[in-house]
Amino acid sequence: EPPLNQMPSTIYVKGIAASQGADDVRLCIQIGPKWRPFPRFTPTSYLNLTVIQVDIDVDSDRNGTIDGTPKEEALEETQAAIVPVNCDDDDSFARDCDNDLIDGPADVADLIPIVIHKTVSGWTARLEILEGDPSKLRVFGGPDPGPGGSPVVLGKSIGGPITTYQIGALTSDLTYYAEAAGFRTSPSELDWKLGLMVTKGAEELRDVVILRPSPFVLLPASASPEEIYVGGAYERILELALEAGGYTQDEAETLVVASSDKWCQNNVEIGFTSWPSPGPTGENHMFVYWDLNSKNDSQNDAWIGQQLGPDRGYFKAEPYAVGYFEGGTIEVSEGGLGGILFGEGHRQTTPDFYPTDVDDYNLVAEFFAAQGIQPAVTKVDTTWLSVGHIDEVLSCGAGKPDTGVTEAILNELDNGFAGQADGPTFDSNELYDTDIPSIAEQTWPGGFIKITGGRGSGQIRQVKSVDPQAGILVVAKAWTILPDGTSQYSIAPKSAYRAMFATGDEDCGVISGIRGTSMLVLQDETKSWQPYKWNGGYILIVEGTGAGHDPVCISNSTASEIMIDNPGFSIDIGDRYVVVQGSKPLLGLKGSTYLAFTVVRSLLDYWDQDSFQQKINNSIGGFSEPGIPALYYTVTGTNWKGYDNRAYAWLPNMVNCLSAGRVRIVVSKPFAINGIVPDPFEVTVTTLYGGTVVYIDVWDEYHLDGGGIHCGTAVKRRPDTWKWW
């Protein structure tokens, strides 16, 4: 009751509850004498008001409910409510977001409500999409499923996008239901602004909320597996591997799902999408299969599409990334939801589906930036690799390649010894040295001794036996010149000549004679082999005149001779050789194969591990995952994919592995060192990880085709929490 001269000239009014009818609020100004004890005011002016409620509500605070709290109201124009990308199939017909129906009662859970509160009579209302792509949002007029159910009132529809919906008189609260028809594809893509407009004559009032599609999220390999897809030929092999790692047979059979696709990883990425929802968990979710099948191969598409079902969504890379990359180019780093890593080296030269004007990395980076959940995509240089996938050099949570580990293993096998004889012996097959180490008794027989200086210099013999206590070393063939106290020698133990990537029996020796021209007969008079034992096998000259050449196919009909076609290079008496019954194959030019067979010492002599290690460090030097043994080779020329001079995994790629819950990793069996059990490469990896490591043979099916276990599997994993928000 201020004095009249203190009355403000303008009064501001705020409505706190909606009017029940027109003009149901009366504001009046009254004046009267101030000096009277009980003044009798005289009304001088009335103003009738109607409080118009203009209120559209969504779950802007992302707590799973629409509760109209001040917090929710304050956020509705700055924080988007999450609209589910409804790409699953709840009625066994097609993706739910591909038609204008609510696809059965279960589909209602994959929609979010939009609540519009009533206003007074005499005003009319409309809904309008003010910003954002209307072809990716669909709003239904209610929750009723099926044909004849709630119609599409706004957004995507068969007849074309609807941007405005006339509600008319808004005399009661209404609830609409919304779904998203696709994920965001670019960080510049606008959120939807949905406006409620209430009008009367020329007057218009509005309320606005913001909506955004639920994101697509990929999980790191440490997340728990729910299903592991693998080419049908390996279904039982993988089940047995999981059983060896601690799963029961029933659990393994439930986990492993057979696929018609040999390269599951290349053609699909399996992630999830989730959104706030009412209920005890406060969320709802579905797994989502991202189809990367760029070649539109019907067989590969079939198995991916067959996963579509309730809470199993599906989308294809088109149109924003028409599969110019493959799943092996993407890894997810550990920690929270992880960051996306992209190997940029995969690029086919076939112009049909790999046009030169498409940048794979930018497509992937834009897509994940648009989701707004996982950190920016990191580009990794994989251009030096045969296929160019990041999973050739990095398995997040498992490891990265380390050629130094491989070199250390091989050097341990190639543990040579140098010494000097103490004096002459009276046996033409012996050398005398009291400094022979005790380990020599087990490690030297089968290896080689060379007199490097003093009497008898230049002679090479195979070691037959060693007696460290007596200081006596016995050679398989008598010395031509008997060593004495001036003779210096070097020893390469049998392990240095262990065959790598070979099969069957093996032996090594020194060539003592050669005869023939078009066909050469190599003699080693110290041997007494079973005739024909080596037929169809291979001989490799590891030291001497013929060293450094590829293995040669052989046969033998006598106990001490091997026959070969003239190899086109010189072989001399005294050359050291290794002979094997069989060899693993390797991938060569244009899909051809050649022999993987080599030996420890030869590999150490000519393998440029430093060059490969530098390439690895340049690619992923910043990642601290443990180093897994790795061995590469380069095929000179243009390979079967059209690439020039790229590196292949010689050792089956143990980095390209599968993390499988209780099984720490499932790894390609290396088949590196023939005849040593357990394989030192397996021992190294098992020791490195400490947990359960299981090895399976993928040489012929995957390794020979340039891939590994990770390439041949795709895993549906469950996050620790669905609540990314």
N, C-alpha and C positions, 0 to 999 in steps of 0.2 A: 504494500500500500504506500508507494512513494508519493511525495507531493507531485502535483500535476506537472510542474515545471521540470521535474526530474524523470519523468516517464521517457524511456527510450523511444526514438522515432521509428525504429524498426525492431520487431520482435521475431525471433527465429523459432520455429516449431519443429519438433521431432516426433514422428509417430512411433509408438512402442508396441502397438497391437493393431491388427487390421480392423477396419470398420466392419460392422455387421450389415450396414446399409449406407446409402448415400446420406451425407450431411448429418451423421449421428454424433458429431463432435461440435459443440458450440463454444466459441470464444467470445467473451463480451468485455467491454470496458464500461466501468461505472464510476461516477464522480459524486462527491457529497462533501458537506462542511467537515473539516477536520476537528473543530473544537467541540463538537457534540460528543458526550460520553458514548453514546451508542448511535453512531451516524446512520442515517437512513440514505443509502446510496440510491441514486437514480440512474437506471441504465440509460446509456447514451448511444451505444452501438453494439451490434451483434455481428459475428462472422461465423457462418456454418462451414465446417471442414469435413472432408472425407479422407481417412487414412487409407491410402492405396498400397496394398502389399504387392510388390513386384519381386518375386523370389524364386530363383531356380537353384537347386542345391545338388551337388555331387560330392563324392568322397574326396574333397580337396585336401584334407589333412592325412589321408591315406591310413586311416585306422580301421578300415573295413566296414564302416557304417556311415550313414548320413544322419547326423544328429543335430545339425543346425547350430552348433556351438559358436560362440564368438571367434574362437580360434579357426574353425572351419570357414566361417564367413570371411574372416580376414585374409585367408589364403586363396580364396576361390578365383581371384583375378591374377595371382602371381605364381601359384603352384598347380600344375596340371593333375587332375584326377587320371588314374590309369584305366584305359579301356582294353579289355582282353583282345589280343589278336586271335580270333576264334577259328583257328585253322585245323581243328580236329574234326572228327566225324562221329556224332552222337547217334545217328540213325542209320548207319550202314548204307548211306546213299552217296554222299560226296562231302567235300569239305563244307563245314557249316557256314563258313563265310562266303561261299560261292553261290548262295541262293537267297531269295527274299523271304525265307521262312525261319522260324525258330524250330530247330530240328529235334523235337521231342522234349519231354520234361527235363532230361538231364542237361539239355543245352542251356537252360535258363541260368545255371550256375556259371556259364561262360559268358554271361552278359553282366553289365553293371547298370544299376538303376539311376535314373535321372528324375528327381522329384521337383514338380512345379506346384507351388502353393496357390490356393484360390485367391481371387481378388473380388472386389464388389461388382455388383451388377452394373450394367451400362458401359462397361469397358470390355474390349476384345483383346485377345492375346494371339501371338504368333511366335513360333520358334524359327531361328535363322542361323545358318552356319556363316559366321562373319569372316572367319579366316580358316585356312587349312584346306586340304584336298578333300572335297566331298565324296570322291569316288573311293576313299579308304575308310569311311565311317558309315555305319548303318544304324539308324535309330528305329526301333519298333514301337508301335502304339500301345503295347502292353506285353504281358508275359505268356500269352496263350500260344502254344506250339501248333505246328502242322498247317496244312492247307485249310484255309478258312479261319486261321488263328489271327493273331495280331499282325496288322499290315506294317510295311515299311512306311514311315512318315517323313523321314529325312535322310539325306545322304545317298549312298550307293543303292541303286535299284535296277531291275532289269530294263526299265524304260529310260534309264539315264539318271544322273545325279539329281537329287532334290535338295535345293538349298534353302527353301522356305516352306514352312508348314503352318497353315492357318488353324489355330485352335478354336477361335471364336470366344464365346462367353466362358469365363474361367470361374465357375461358381463352386467348384470343389477341387480338392487336391488331386493331381494326376501324377502317375508314375509311368515313365517311358523306360525302355531298355536299349542299351547300346552295345555294339561290337565293333571291333576294328577289322578291316578286311586285309590288312597287310602291315608289315613292319615298316618303321621309318627307314629310308634308304639314303638320306643325306642329312648332314648336320644343319643344313640351311632349310630343311623342310619345316614348314610352320606347324605349330600345334593347332588344334582346332579351337576356335573361339565360338562358343555356342551362346547365342543371346536369346533372352526372353523379352519380347517387346509387348507392352500393354498400352493400348491407345484408346482415346475417346476424342472424336473430332480431330482437331489439329494437335492435341496434346499426345505426347508419347513418353513413356517411362520404360527403362530397361534395367536388366540385371544380366551379368555375363559370367560364365564359368569357362575354364580351360580344360581341355582333354588331350590326352596323348596315348598312342598305342603302347601296349606292354612291350618290353624289349626282348630281343633274342639274346640269350646268354650261353656261352660255351664254358665248359668246366675243365679244370686241370686234371691230369691223369691220376692225381692222388684221390680224387673223389671216388666214392664206392661204386663199383660196377653193379648194374641191375641186369643187363643183357649184353652179351658179347657176340657180335655178328662175325661170321667167318665163312669163307668159301666151303661148300659142302664136303670137299675132299678132306678138309682138316677138322671137321666137326668133332669126330671121336678123338683125334690126336690132341686137340685142345682140351677136351673133357678130361682125358687122362693126365694131362699136364696139371690141371687144376686139382685133380684128385691127389696127385703127387705132392701138391703144395698144401694140402690140409682140408680141401673141400670134400664133402661126402659125394658119392656118385649121384644121388638125387639132386644135390645142390649144383654140381657141375653140369648136369643135364638141363637144369633149369636156366643156368646162366648162359650156356652156349646155344646160339641160334644159327642154324644153317642158312646160308645165303646162296643165291645163284651167281653171285658176283665174286670173282676171285680177288678183285682189288676194292674191297669194301671201303677202306679209308679214303681212297681217291675220289669216290663218288658220293660220299655223304659226310656231313658233320652233324652230330646229334647234340642238341642243347636243350634248353627249356625256356619257357616264358611263364611269368607269374604276376599276380596282381593282388592288391588288398581285397579282402572278402570277409563277410561276417562268418562267425563260427568260432570254435575253440582255438583254431590255429591262426586265425586272422589273415589267412591267405588262401588263394586257389592257384592252381598251376597245371601245366601240361608239358610233357616232353615234346620236342619239336625236331623233325628230321629235315635237314637242309639239303636238298637234292642238288648236287653239283655235277650231275651227269651231262657234260657239255656236248657229247656226241649224240644225245637223245637215243642211246642204245636201249631198245625196248626191254631187253632182258634185265639190264641193270636198273632201269626205271621201275620195272615190275616189283622187284623185291623191296625197293625203298617205298614205293607207293603202297605196297601191301601192309606196311606198318601203320598206315592211317587207321585211326579208330578212336574210341572215347579216350580223352586225355592224351592222345598221340597225334600231334599236329604235323603238318607237312607244308613245305613251300619250296619252290624251285628258284634257282638263282635268277631266272629271267624276271623282269627285263633289265634290271640294273647291273647285273653281272652274269652274263650268259655262260657261266661255267668256263671262263678262260683260265681258271686255276683249278687245282685239285686239292682234296682234303689234306694230302701230305704236305702241302705248303704252309699249313697253319698249325701252330702249337700254342698252348696256353700255359703261361708261367705259373708257378706256385705262389700261394699267398692270397687269402681271400678268394675272390672270384677270378683272380689272375689277370695278366695282361696278354694281349694277342701278339704273337710273333709270326712273321710272314717271310718265307723263303722266296726270294725274287728270281731264282734261277730257272723256274719251270716255264719254258716257252716253246711250244711247238712251232715249227715253221710251216705247217700246213695251213694255207690261207683260208680254207673253208670255215674253220671255227676258231682260228687264232689270228684275227686280223691285227696288223701291226699297229693300228691306231688305238688299241685298247691297252690301258695300263692296269695290269692285274692288281698291283699293290694299292693304287689309288682307289680302285673299286672296293677292295676289302677294307682299307682304312676308312673310307667314307661310310661304309655300312656300319662298322662297329662304332665309329664316332657318333653316328646317328642314334645308336642305341643309348649312348650316354652313360653306360654302366662300367665297362671295362676300360682300362687305360688305353692311351693312343697306341695304335699298331706300330710295332717296331720292325723295321726292315732288316733282314739278315741276308748277307751275300752268300748265295748258294749257286752262283753262276759257274763255279768250277766243278760242280758235281754232275754226274751223268744224267740224272733225272731232274735235279735241281730242287728237290723237295727239302724242306727244313728237317723232316724226320730222318734224313740221311746223316745228320750231324748233331741232332739235339733231341733228347726225349726229356722234357721238363719233369723234374721229380725223379728221373732215373739216371740220366747221365749225358755226357758228351764224349766224343772220341778223343783219344790221347795216343798218338803214335809213339810217344815216349814210353808208355807202358808196354807196348808191343816190343819195342827195341830192348827194353830191360828183360823181358821174358826170353827173347831170342839170345841175348848176350849171356844170360845165365846158362842156357843150353850149350852155348859155344864157349864154354869156359876152358880155354886152352892152357898149356903149360910149356915153359921153356926151361931147359937145363943143359948141363954138360956132363958127359959120361965120366966116370971115375977111372976107367981103365979098360984094357982089353978083356975079353972073355975067351973061353976056349970052344964056344959053340957059335957056329955061323948064323944062327937064328936069334942071337941074344944081344942085348945092350945092358951094361952094368952101370948103375948109378944109385948110391946109397941115399940120395935125397928125394927119391920118388915118394910122393905123398901117399898116405894110406888110402885116400879116396880113389886113387888110380885103379885099384883092384876091381872096383865096380864100374868106373866110368870110362876107362881107356880101351878095354877090349872092343874090337870092331872099329875103332878110330884109326887115325893115321899118324905115323911118325915120319918126320923129315929131318935128315942130317943137314943142318944149315951152315956148318963151318967145321974146319979141321978135317981129320981123316974120314974119308967116305962121303964127303960133302956132295949134296944133290940127290942122294938116294931117298926113295920114298917107299915105305912099306906099311902094310896094314898090321895093326897090333893084334896079336892073338891072345896073350894073357899077360898079367902083371903080378909079381910077388913083391910088394913094397918091403916086407921084412928082409928078404934076401937082396933087395935092390936089383932084381932081374926083370927085364922086359923082354918078352918073346914075340918075335914078328912072324907073320904067316909064311913069308918067303925068305930064304937065306940071303944074307947080305952079300953083295958082290965084292965090296971092300969092307972088311970088318972094322967097326968103329973102335977107337981107343980113347985114352984120356984126353986127347985134344978135340974130340968130336963134340960139337954143340948140336943140340937138336930142339925141335918144337913138336908138341903133341896137340892134335885136335881130337877130342874125345868123340866117341860114337854119336853122342847127342848133337854134336855140331853138324852131323850129316843125316840127322833125322829127316825123313821125307815129310813134307808139308802138303796137305790137301791130296794125299794119295790114298789108295784103298788096297787091301790085301797085304801080302807079305812084302818085305823090302830087304835089301842087302846093299852093301857097298864094298868097294875094293879098288885095286890098282890094275890097270891094263898091262898085261905082261907080254902080249903079242897081238899082231894084227895081220890078217891075210885077206886077199880078195880085192876086187876092183868095183864092179857094179854092185855087188853085195859084199859087205865087209863082215868078217868074222873077228870079233873081239875076244881075246883069250885072257883068262885069269887062272893061272895054274894052281892057285891056292884053293879053288872052289871045288865042291863036289855036289852040284845041284842035281835035283831030280830032273831028268830030261823033260822038256816041254813046260816046265814050271812057269817060265816067264813068257810063254807065247801070248801075244796080244798085249803085253805090258810095255813099259817105257824105260829107257835109260837116259840119264842126264849126266853129262860130263861136268863135274863141279869144280875141278881144278886141273890146270894143265893147258895144253894147246887147244883143246876143243871146248874149253869152258866158255860160258856166256851165251850158249845157243839153246834153242828150244829142245824139249825132250824128243826122243826118237822112238818109234814103235819097233818092237823087237820080237824075236823068237829064239828058242834054244832047243837043240836036239841032243846035245851032249852035256856032260856034267860040269864042264868048265868053259863053255863057249857060248857067246851070244851073237846072233846074226842080225844085221840091220841093213836096210837099203842105204846106199851111199848117201850120207846126209848133206853133201855139198860143202862141208867144212872139214878142216884137218883134225884128225885124232891121232895121238902119238902114244907110244909105249910110255908108261909112267903116269898117264892121265888118271885122275881119280874119278870114280863114277858112283852113282847111286842107281839102283834098279828097283822098280816097283811093279806089282802085278796090275795096277790100275790107277787111274787119276780122276779126280773130280774135274768137271768142265767149267770153263769160264766164258762169259759173254764177250764176243768180239765184234768186229765190224759187220753192219748190216744184218744183225741177228745171228751171225755165225758163232761158233764156239771154238775155243782152243783149250789147251791143258792148263789146269791150275797148278799142277805138280811142280814143286821146287823143293829146296832143302834149306835148313836154317842158315848155314854159312853162306850159301849163294845169295839168299835174300838179303842178309846183312851187307854183303859186298856191293850189291847194286841198287838196293831200294833207297830212294831219296826221301827218307821219312821227314827230314827237316823241312823240305818244301811243302809237304802235305800239312805238317803241324803248323806252319806259318799261315797256310790258307784257313785252317781251322781256327786259329787264334784271331785272324782278321775277321772271320765270320762271327764267332761267338765268344771272343775272348773275355767279355764282361760277365759271363755266366759262371757260377761257381759250382755247378753240378760235378759229381765225381767223374774222373776220367775212365772211360771204358776202352780196352784194347781195340785198336783199329788198324787196318791195313788196306791201302788203296793201290790201284794200278790205273794207268792212263792208256787208253787205246788211241793211237795216233790216227787221225783221219776223221771222216764223218761217220758217226755211229748210226744205229738203227732208228734213232729218234731225230736224226738230222743235226745233231750237235757235233762240234769239232773239238777233239782233244779234251774230253771231259773225264773226270775220275770216277772209277767204279770201286765198290767195296770188294776187295779180294778175299779177306776174311769175312764170312757171313756177318752182316752188319748187326752187331750186338746192341748198338745204340737204338736201332729200329726195333724196339721191343714193346711189350704189352705189360702195363701195370694192371694188376688184377686182384685188388683187395688183399686177401690173406696171402696170396702169392705176390711177393714183392715185385718181381718181374718175370715174365716168360721171355726167354732169350733164344735166338738162333743158335743151334749147336755149331760150334766153330769148325770142327773137323780139321783143326790146324796142324797138330803134330800127330803123325801116324804112329800108332803103337804105344803111346804113353797114356797110362790110365792112373789117376784122372788127368784129363787134358789140362796143361798149365794155364791156358787161357780161361777155361771154366773155373779153375781154382781162384784165379785172380778176381774174376767178377763176383764169384760167390763170397769171397773174403771182403771185397769192397763194400758189398751191400749188407752183409750180416743177416738179413732176413732170408726168407725162402726164395731161392732162385731155381727155376725149372728150365731145362734146355730141351728144345724140340728140333727135329730135322726139317728144315725148310729149303734145303739146297736146291733140289730139282724144281720145286713148285714156284718158289719166290726168288731165291738168291740168283738163280740162273737167268731170271727175267729182270734183274736189276732192282729187286725189292726185298722186303723182309716181313717179319711178323706184324709190325705196326701197319704196313701197307695193306695187309690182307685182312685186317680186323677193323671193326668200328664198334665203339662201346657207348651204350647208354648209361650215364652215370647220374647218381643222386647227390645233390649238394647237401652240405651241412645245414643250410637254411635256405628257404625259398625267398626270404624277405630281403631282397637286394635294396629295397628302399629304406 
